[in-house]
Amino acid sequence: MSASSPFADPTDSLLGWASQTELSLAGDIDAHPWFVTAGYTLDQLERIERLFGLFLVRQVAAGANLSELFAVTPALTSVSLISRAARLADSRQLNAEYLAGLGLQPTEANQQVVAEQGRAALQAVSLEHGDSSADMATVAALHAGITAAEVDELLTFLDANDAPAEEQVELIASGEAGEGMEDERALMLTSQVAQLDPERLGSLVMGINALREFSQQHPTSWLDRDFSHLPHRLPRLVEEAVVAELRERPVGTEDRSSAVGVAVRELRPRLIFDSRRGRVCLRLPEQRVGSAMGADPNAPEVSWRVSMAGTTRVYRTGRPWGEPTYAEALDVSLPRQVRELTVSDVTNSITWDVPVVNPDDPVLIFSAAGHNVTDKASLHHSELIVVAPSDASLICAVSSKKLPVLEEMPVAGWTGWSARRVDASRAASLQVLREGDAPSALQQLRSIDPRQRPRFVHPGQPVPNVLTHTHLPVHSESLVAQFPPTLSGTDELWQLSISAYSGVGETAEEIAEPEPLEVPAQGGDFVVFDPEAYDAPWVGEYLVRLKGPRNESFRHRYAIVEGMQASTHIDGPSSGQRIPSAGGLSRAELTVRPGEKDFEVTPRHIDVDPLDASADFTVGTDEGDVLPLRFTPPALQFELGVRQYPPMWRTSRVQLQPHSLDPDGSVRVRTPGVIKDAAISVRNQHGTPVATVKLKPEDSVTYSAPLKAITKYASVMATGRMELEWIDQYASKRASFTLATFTSQPKATGARIEGGQLVLEGFDDSQHSGAWLWPATAPWAMGRTLATVEEITPLPQDLVNAGDLIVQLHSADRFSVLRPPLKPHSSSLVAEQPGYLESQNDDLAHLSAFVAGELEGTPSARSVLPVIWDHFGSTPRERTVAQQVFQAQPAAALTGLSNSLVAAQRQPGRMIATGLVNVPFRGAGEEDLADSRAPWVTGLLLLGRMAETIESEAGAGELKSIMAEITQSVGKNLSSTLLTGRDSTLDTACIDASTVRISHMDPAQQEQLISMFFSSTEIVPGELMDDGSRLMAVFETYKKRELLNHIVADEGLIKSAVKLLRALNSKNKALYAAARVRFDKLDGVNTEDPQNAWSLAPVISLVFALAARMHAHGMMGKSATLDAAADGWSQLANECPDLVIGDILSADAMVLAAASAARR
């Protein structure tokens, strides 16, 4: 340590962080002398406090003087004091708690240093009241807003007092607000803050009252609503503490300080990690059910649209058994890494943007239970699941050591990524480093501090196959609360409250007085349901709450039948799972026995018959506790690839015609346990096996095999069956059963409608059939399900006289929900009737009437544009109508395309095929931009707005604003192209002679050489116009060169491109030069060789794009050559969408730059 520096270890990895953070915080304090308004969250403050503490501990250990360290870091010292004051257990012990939180010993000497230097720091950075005579805890608490330990007390006071805020503050300052509360020091620190600065506290009280009122106005949805419009908006640090309390204990909660509160429902979609299957999933939350337009009003559900990388998919969720209002949650696997998702609840008209991979921080972090904590700056878990590129290292930047990896698994579908379960118990931070990066606390860094939260630990596996009626597993032993070492470094008094679970949104009823827990400084384990507490067994479903001295609140739902022993018996060849049989599924039986403490089971015999999915029973005690339970024996599920509809999980045997199997599909089997030596065999009518394929595991519960090898045998049989064979691990013997039977007899030969009933002609009543129905006049409407059909079946009333109905029959499954596909199969039957579907909104009903031929002229409302993209184009009339509608309002039409169900990779081709690519995208409003689901659509709309702005000769400020939006949506390269008139990526993202030579090499050599250039470009999704993205877009032509050879040559695209290139030369030399860049890169390549035609695809793409956008902006007349080439260009876009759309964006920017230059 030098005489001029207080730092004993100048090599400390946190020294740079401390210096940078000191400067940053000092600037924030200058701008916000009342620190709470600086916008920091508790999460961010915890990271600062954790890293600052580690820095101080290491410097002191190296010989530094603590007082001098505080003296040279006044901003860090002040902010860390404020952070501690925000969650202070006892204001009289601020100095000791502060030191313990930092990791320093709270000795008398150190506490004296804090007392002296803390006050000096508050004064040095010029915080409000930093130089007042008030004690340091009060000043720090003022800048924290309200200390978390008193939030519940403050809300209790406000619940009982509706006086104006000024009077409420006066009562708080006088100490009257805390009178009568259980804690004699209730609101003590807040009272001192009120005395110090009543105006500041008054503004917070007004904000809290506004939030309380808002939560009462929207009791079921306030948490998912925007608070920005509220008067007296609370600072983030205070708002998150108040929201957390009101979320669990709403306004008016009795005995708030000890109450467990209400069970809350998830309101927002979120990411989870399914470690069992190795998948990143999007969890769609439980939402209020309703009827979508055109859907069955008697079967309310939630209709979802999930947009991923521009492709929108539709999902539907229904109510679980016994639930009257809300649909069940659904986990949707993400098939690849993307930057973000757009999730729309169509039924309730709510849309969310869900971030996934941040290119600047390519990592997803989950708790051991799979909860997403990626957005946290401070991690509180001792074990984490980190999903990151496989070549990344997981480092503690404080120690520069790798975090121990306990388990590593690939992430299904995420090429180049893996999931690692890491031990974070000894780590201080987490940093994800790619190859070539060095650990640095100055880069993206999360702190780790498991001291921040206790854990609820389950004692073992739950009772198998038994759930409560709210779908909670049942345990036979107590839940354990596991406490880490305390934050204060001393023994702490926590509180345990247990209530009977009453359902989501219902106030839980406490079953006993709150129990104090004396948590030792080193932490410890506590049994929640003490078996010694009562003579009777614990029986019930409970909501448990642990409350800490800083108003920390950790809750957990848990179902227990103390001592319960249960065994399942399943009839048939498989004793471990129910399998299909002629009468449904194998019969199952549950035997339940009590442990040392007796309980009553009703009924005594719990049986599940072949046609039932489950059986209900109750467990009761002599004291009157009764817990309704459901026994659902495990059943094997399978998914069979067929031509008529997408794969669907089912449990019952399916009946098919022999040619129904999809040769490109697969058979998948999901079991509750491991199956050995599993195989699928096809047997003919004599029972002789004609084909067999082995099943391979996909994950721990799913096995699959391709159908290609057995489809050719099955397709030629008149009758036969498909069987699954395996070795049953429970019975230790070979088992088999029939998945599907084949018959040449169709389920029906025709359909008609008579008297509001569906009549099936030639109906085969030996098959247990269901039907899906679609109104032909409303192909966008959700299909309807008739669970079971007979020869004559009544129709839903709103489908009578609703125009022709498309009827698709299928094998019914009473144990599974088989939802209709988005579109019927071509082999479906048509039942004719007059009319059109009227049970829709006016715009869609108008469109249905147009489809039925009962009205002239299609509507052009925004709501129907995505529908037109989805369903118009199969006939010349539909294509003509679509072109007229789209070109009348191109900006809205483009937004509609991004919201349609057209796959992302097909959208650029559809834009070209409709001629929309030749139209200027002027007139884009904020609604168009807000509704866009694809960055390239946003980019084109912004370029259209830029064209309008240039023509209007607006000021530089407006142009700069649009340029910033363009950079944000598609990347800085496009902004650069607008400014310079030249696309710099054309020189680097191209096909050249060396690439063409590689294409003629041996495949093994090709793979080796190409991998050198494109080893990790695709791992982290970047902006559309980034150098890496443009390079990969061009490389797509190499990967699809055989197909492109046919498209380029057969569609005459080369000749068309040559003609257009000449036209470019005559119109604008600069654009002509840009169009030639890629062609010049092919110098030395024999482009007349048909095997090299693919190399011209990037050249053709850019030439066409420049010609189309020059026409759009009036720099070139209408081109018959371009119109004639539209089909071929569209095919090229379908195969290489990123190349084509990137070139269209680039061309639009270059044309705008040229047009702007011409105006000067």
Buried (B, 14 or more C-beta within 10 A) or exposed (E): BEEEEBBBBEEBBBBEBBBEBBEBBBEBBEEBBBBBBBEBBBBBBBBBBBBBBBBBBBBBEBEBBBBBBBBBBBBBBBBBBBBBBBBBBBBBBBBBBBBBBBBBBBEEEBBEBBBEBBBBBBBBBBBBBBEBEBBBBBBBBBBBBBBBBBBBBBBBBBBEEEEEBEEBBBBBBEBBBBEEBEEEBBBBBBBBBBBBBBEBBBBBBBBBBBBBEBBEEEEEBBBEBEBEEBEBBBBBBBBBBBBBBBBBBBBEBEEBBBBBBBBEBBBEBBBBBBBEBBBBBBBBBBBBBBBBBBBBEEBBBBBBBBBBBBBBEBBBBBBBEEBEEBBBBBEBEBBBBBBBBBBBBBBEEBBBEBBBBBEEBBBBBBBBEBBBBBEBBBBBBBBBBBBBBBBBBBBBBBBEEBBBEEEEBEBBBBEBBBBBBBEBEEBBBBBBBBEEEEBBBEBBBBBBBBBBBBBBEBEEEBBBBBBBBBBBBBBBBBBBBEBBBBBBBBEBEBBBBBBBBBBBBEBBEBBEEBBEBEBEEEBBEBBBBEBEEBEBBBBBBBBBBBBBBBBBBBBBBBBBBBBBEBEBEBBBBBBBBBBBBEEBBBBBBBEBEBBEBEBEBEEEEBEBEBEBBBBBBBBBBEEEBEBBBBBBBBBBBBBBBBBBBEBBBBBBBBBBBBBBBBBEBBBBBBBBEBBEEBBBBBBBEEEEEBBBBEBEEBBEBBBBBBBBBBBEBBBEBEEBBBBBBBBBBEBEEEBBBBBBBBBEBBBBEBBBBEEEBBBBEEBBEEBBBBBBBBBBBBBBBBBBBBEEBBBEBEBBEBBBBBBBBBBBBBBBBBBBBBBBBBBBBEEBBEBEBEBBBBBBEEBBBBBBBBBBEBBEEBBBBBBBBBBBBBBBBEEEEBBEBBBEBBBEBBBBBBBBBBBBBBBBBBBBBBBBBBBBBBBBBBBBEEEBBEBBBBBBBBBBBBBBBBBBBBEEEBEEEEBEBBBEBBBBBBBBBBBBBBEEBBBEBBEEBBBBBEBBEBBEEEEEEBEEBBEEEBEBBBBBBBBBBBBBBBBBBBBBBBBBBEBBBEBBBEBEBBEBBEBBBEBBBEBBEBBBEBBBBBBEBBEEBEBEEEEBBBBBBBBBBBBBBBBBBBBBBEBBEEBEBBEBBBBBBBBBBBBBBBBBBBBBBBBBBBBBBBBBEEEE
